[in-house]
Amino acid sequence: MEYAFFYEEDKNTFHSQANIYFSQCGIDGLLSLHELLKITSDIAVEDYRQRGLAREFLKENGFGILVSRCSFRIQKWPEENQRVEIVTWEEKPQALQLMRGYTILDEKKNILVAGKSSWLVVDMHARKILPTKKFTLREPSETVAELDCDNPEKIIQPENMELWNTRTIQFSDLDANGHTTNSRYAAFIEDSLPAEFHGRCARDFKINFAKEAMLGEEVALYGYVDAARNRVTVAGKTPSSVSFEAVLLY
């Protein structure tokens, strides 16, 4: 993907202009769910890199920043060959989570997607979560934007979830942190959905990352369809823990 970057005058709101390519789309010609996670995660990382907070610099200073929760509302799915503008900004942090907002705009500046995410600050040496006040490499934002989407929140699993699929984590699923990259979990969800949801476009997508899945681990995908609420819940579980939980609303 080719990017053109710029900041607004506030030096906090970061824009990336890009094209949606064929390889990023599913069978319906629309941006796939896992590519939505990929481009929004990438733009957050690039925002930090442009501000001198590249992943390597953070690591040298003992910090890691890992995505924890995401919530997106899709007004209209981006489609193949569409020019879009991906916008992100850091928001006022919570005690244990950095907060971030997103919009994806079409060429007329209409909002296609709005979203929020939360991120954990990790002490890379002690391998523990830090309070966000200890992350002092930049001035925290005071922005809290009103967006037409839900805030990231806890996802409750229904009691009667059924096993839909299993996946073994492969080498190509891993990122430079050595565990499954966040966008792959959305691909696991796409492959696990019942056939009647193939080709249907979710209006809302929420995902919470609990514990990273490692190379060779088997992830069991459990799901539940609440037809009355047009709601699908999916959870990925390894033998030792819950890896992620997600909700799709149609």
Secondary structure, 3 states (H helix, E strand, C coil): CCCEEEECCCCCEEEEEEECCHHHECCCCEECHHHHHHHHHHHHHHHHHHCCCCHHHHHHCCEEEEEEEEEEEECCCCECCCEEEEEEEEECCCCCCEEEEEEEECCCCCEEEEEEEEEEEEECCCCEEECHHHCCCCCCCCCCCCCCCCCCCCCCCCCCCEEEEEEECCHHHECCCCCECHHHHHHHHHHHCCHHHCCCCCCEEEEEECCCCCCCCEEEEEEEEEHHHCEEEEEEECCCCEEEEEEEEC
